[in-house]
Amino acid sequence: MDGVSPAAQTADTNAAQEEFDNEMHEETNEHEELGSVQLGISAAQAVADSEAAESTFVTERIPSIRNFMGTDEASHVPKPLLCASLVVTLIYWLLFVYSQAVHQNSAVAWEIRATFQNLDGNVLRRRGKSVGQGDDSPNEDVLEDFAEAYDWLLQGYFPRLWQDTPMGRGRLAGRLHLVGGVRLARQWSAPLQCEEDPQLWMDIIYNESCSHGATRRDGAQDTYWLDISQDLGAILVHLSHLQSSNWLSADTNGLSFKALFYNRRSEHFVLLSFDFLLEESGYLRRQSSLQMIPSNVYTSSPNFVLSSTAADVLAALGLAACVVVEVLMWWQTWKSHHIQSFVFNVYRIVSLIQVVGGIAYLALYAVLAGAVDRLSDKLREFASLSGTVVDFPPGNLTDAAQGRLEVMSDVYRLTEDADQLFRWTQWLCFWYLLVLLLKFGEGLPVSPRLRVFVNTLHDAMGNILYFFIVFSVVFVNFAMGAHFLFGHILYSWSRSFLPFASSFRVLMGDFDFMAMYAIAPVSAIFWFTLFTLMVGFVLMNLFIAIVTFSFDRVQQEALGHSKEDALMILAHHVGKISKMGSQRRLSLTNKAAHVASMANPMSKLTRKKKANEKKNADAVGTEDGSKEQEGAAFEPSQAGTSGDLTQTEKF
């Protein structure tokens, strides 16, 4: 140390101090960087926590979209089987609808009903009645008493049915033939004993010792037959006997008129019925009905391309295919150990109803065919008795006439039974179609785009439920208000469900405002204005907004699953297979044509001639092309010379 100069010591000290300061500065920078990193981590963690909290809030506010009827949670069936279920259900639905269209033959039924409706209108005009054209028109089916009912019989259908024509009696519209005759049945009630303390003011009004008109108890029915084998004069004598013998007395509260027709062209039985019912007002209301039954349920003749037998066979095959797919789904879920969730899926109930309903539908038509066969046998028995019928005076039936009328009673009873069965097939068709509509939902997971539409309704179900609570209160309020305002005059607002149906018609724009205005002008204006604003504009648009919001949510969720569309994959493979098949058919056709041309010796000469002609044409074309090239080479030189001359002249 002694040998070191003071300047050197000072320099070493300064260097050490500077090195220390640098180390401290670096350590400070490291602490600052560490703090900033920790601060950044804390900030990022805070942002993540806030986003998680916001996501949790959003999730709690808007729940995740569930699929229709819990399809994804309750079904673990492979996509190919679900796709097969959807396709097979669609095919079976088409076959079922086609089978019902062949059996029901609604177009022919409408034509026959229109024939009777026109005939009924002619009868009413002949009696001086005005035929109404709308719901609120005067009711032409109201009769004052049973004396007017007799007039309706004398001036109505009886002269028309018993008219002698070249084709015989009982002909309507050329192809409808009356079977046997007409049955009249009265519904009567026995008079009750007078009360111990009668109401004297009622006695004075009704001119009776006591009043029993409102407390009668319905009794039995008895019938009276008018045979088509007798002429019109004999029928009028029978009606006069009924009227003079007081057959329709004050104790009668109903009269029924029934006539059975047969249309050989369309193979249908037609049961025409008129019921005169005593109302609370004391008037008689005439209600008409027309029942149609096919005389041959299973036909071999084609109707809508196929016969009814072939249509039912195809429907049975479609139902069998649905059963096979259902069994395969049970087998696959049992193998994958998801049988419990599969069994407790709501679609198992739908599938069970589908199978049971399909079998019941086919069995019901078989029962209907048996009922129609029994009716045909009874008609054959009636035809065997037609030669033994003789005229009988009113009230005195002969043994032959009694046997004939008993057979006709059995015919009418079997006809009504067959009609009830046929009506059951129509009801079953309607409800069974709703079951098939639910069955389509099981195959929706195969296509996210197809699932969007049903899941939209499922997502909006809660909001729609609360919407209908408000809608029901508002709608019922307006409907009952219109019922009290206009129901005492307008029939369309008068009774039971009519006010609600008429309110829906107002909502659709189908109503008569001037009829309402003529009854209560100011109230009608206020009712119509408020109903249109609140129900037509506000509530209906609110319903559309609810469905639109749910559709947007479901559509956004379905966008990321477009590659999982099994239907598109199936369509792609089917198109690829069909394309390969068409190419193969085209190649086979070309090969067949080539072989055929080689086998024909005239075709060899033809090909050789065409080859020579083509060769000559190519040679001529080559020669013409060389000439054109020479001409083209000469023309530019001339063009260049003329251009130079032009430029020289300009210069």
C-alpha angles and dihedrals in degrees: 000000000000092000093054117094122233091245091057091049091051091051092050091049092050092048092050091048091050092048090051091049091051092051091050091049092050091048090050091051090049090052091048092050091047090050092049091049091049090047090051091049090049091049092048090048090050092050091048091049091049092048090048090049091048091047089049090050092049091047091051091046096046113028122214117272114261122204124250112291091345095292098162094043098046103033124069097168118137115259095244091058092047089050090049090049091053094048095044092047090051092050092047090049090055092048092048093051090047091050092051092047090054093047099042098043090192095180093062091044091054092049092052092047090050089053092055092043091055091046090050090052091052091051091051093049090049088056092050096255121141113233112228122230102194145032095266097041121117110288109246093187096071117104126191099223143330091282087067088047088059089051089051090053094046095046099030131056100343097071089044096049097043094046112126111236133169087261093050135252126319098038122147123182091347097279105052111087124190113237116219101323144287128308121214117195128181127205110211139174127209116241115254126231116268118263120256091237105036121194103249096201089059090049090056094047096046095035089230136121088243137354119250102152096106099042103051120139118224113248137188132305128243127187140217122199128214110197121218090215090072121078126247093263092058091048091053089051090054091051091049089051091052092049095046093046090054092240089160099049133166089274092062116099100175145024126199127199118191132176128178119215133182128211109201093187097059095025095235135138112219120200111196116198134184120185122193105201126188110234131204089260091060095248125117119241117205113217120186129199134178122205122192126196126179112240091210116035096181111042131177094206115094120256116179090359095307134054123248091253093055091045092054091047091053091047090051090051090050090051090049090053089052090051091050092052090048091052091049090052091052090049095050094047091048090052092049092048094241096113094121096057089042094052094048092051113115090230090070088067090047091050091049091051089046093055096040092045092049092051091046090050092054093042092050091057089049090053089047090052089053091050091050090049091053089050090051091050091051090050090053088053090050091050090054089058096049094092094056098057117116131179114272130193119247112281095010113090121190121222091254092050091046091054091047093051092048090054090048090051088055090048092054092046092051090045092055091047092050091047090053090053091047090051090051090057089056093050091046090051092055097048093039091056088057089053091052089050089058091046090062088065092069092067096048096099090069090073124034090197091054092046093055095077097053095038088054090063091043092051092048095044095102095050091043090053093055090042092056091051089060092038093052093052093049095041096047090047093056094041095053091043089056089045091057092043102045107009095091090063109019116064093207089066099035114088149023112323097355097096091056093045090048091050090055088050089054088051089054092045096249107124143098108251095175091061089055091044092053090058101044113359100185096038092046091054093049093045094050095044096048093042092051094047099044102034104023100040110021106032098035093049089047089055090051090050092052093052093044093052092051092046091054092051094048092044092053091051092048095053093080094053101057091113090061093064103128092185092059090048090050092048090049092053093045091050091048092050092047091049091051090048093051091049090049091049090049093051091047090050092051091048092049091050091049092050091048092050091049091050092054112079092201090057090059091058090045092052091047091050092049091048091053091048090050091049092051091047091052091050092051091047092052092051092048090048093055090051091051091051091052091050091049091051091052097048097061092054091053090047091052092050093050089048092053091049090051092050091048091052090050091050 
